[in-house]
Amino acid sequence: MKVFSSNRDLYDYLLALQARLESRGANALGDVVGIAIGNASSMSTEFLGESRIALRQVWKEDCGILGDQERCDLSDVLKQLDTVMGRR
């Protein structure tokens, strides 16, 4: 299970995911993740919200780009974001 203890962990995950998507030819999805990354210096709530939006879009539009473990990690991250955002 992918568990984050800080926004930095999420930021690092997003950077790696963006690179992975782009290296596999999914530049449009990489751009979506890049928008969330661009909000890292914003308020925490905005960064988390934009990250959740971007990751939901990746989940919906993946179409086999990500492997099983990568989709499992993505699901874990979305669950964490849903939990955190549900508390705000």
C-alpha positions in Angstrom: 0.0 0.0 0.0 1.3 3.4 -1.0 1.1 5.7 2.1 2.2 9.3 2.3 3.2 11.2 5.4 3.5 14.6 3.8 2.6 16.7 0.8 6.2 16.2 -0.3 5.6 12.5 -0.6 2.6 13.3 -2.8 4.6 15.7 -4.9 7.3 13.1 -5.5 4.7 10.5 -6.5 3.2 13.0 -8.9 6.5 13.8 -10.5 7.3 10.1 -10.9 3.8 9.4 -12.3 4.1 12.3 -14.8 7.4 11.0 -16.0 6.1 7.5 -16.3 3.0 8.6 -18.3 5.0 10.7 -20.6 7.6 8.0 -21.2 4.7 5.8 -22.3 3.3 8.3 -24.8 0.5 9.5 -22.6 1.5 13.2 -22.8 -2.0 14.6 -22.3 -2.3 12.7 -19.0 1.2 13.7 -18.0 0.1 17.3 -18.6 -2.9 16.8 -16.3 -0.6 15.6 -13.6 1.7 18.5 -14.3 -1.1 21.0 -13.5 -1.4 19.4 -10.1 2.3 19.5 -9.6 2.2 23.2 -10.4 -0.1 23.8 -7.4 2.4 22.4 -4.9 3.4 25.8 -3.8 -0.2 26.9 -3.3 -2.3 26.3 -0.2 -2.3 22.7 0.9 -6.0 22.3 0.3 -5.6 23.5 -3.3 -2.7 21.2 -4.0 -4.5 18.2 -2.5 -7.7 19.1 -4.4 -5.9 19.5 -7.8 -4.0 16.3 -7.2 -7.2 14.4 -6.6 -8.8 15.8 -9.7 -5.7 14.9 -11.8 -5.4 11.4 -10.4 -9.1 10.7 -10.9 -8.7 11.7 -14.6 -5.6 9.4 -14.9 -7.7 6.6 -13.3 -10.5 7.1 -15.8 -8.4 7.5 -18.9 -5.6 5.0 -18.1 -6.6 2.5 -20.9 -3.8 0.1 -20.0 -1.0 2.6 -19.7 -0.3 1.7 -16.1 0.4 -1.8 -14.8 -1.6 -3.6 -12.2 0.7 -2.5 -9.3 0.7 1.1 -10.6 -3.1 1.2 -10.7 -3.2 -0.3 -7.2 -0.8 2.5 -6.0 -3.0 5.1 -7.7 -6.1 3.7 -6.0 -4.3 3.9 -2.6 -3.3 7.5 -3.2 -6.9 8.5 -4.3 -8.3 6.8 -1.1 -5.9 8.9 1.0 -6.8 12.1 -0.8 -10.5 11.3 -0.4 -10.0 10.7 3.3 -8.0 13.9 3.8 -10.3 16.1 1.7 -13.3 14.6 3.5 -12.0 16.0 6.8 -11.7 19.6 5.5 
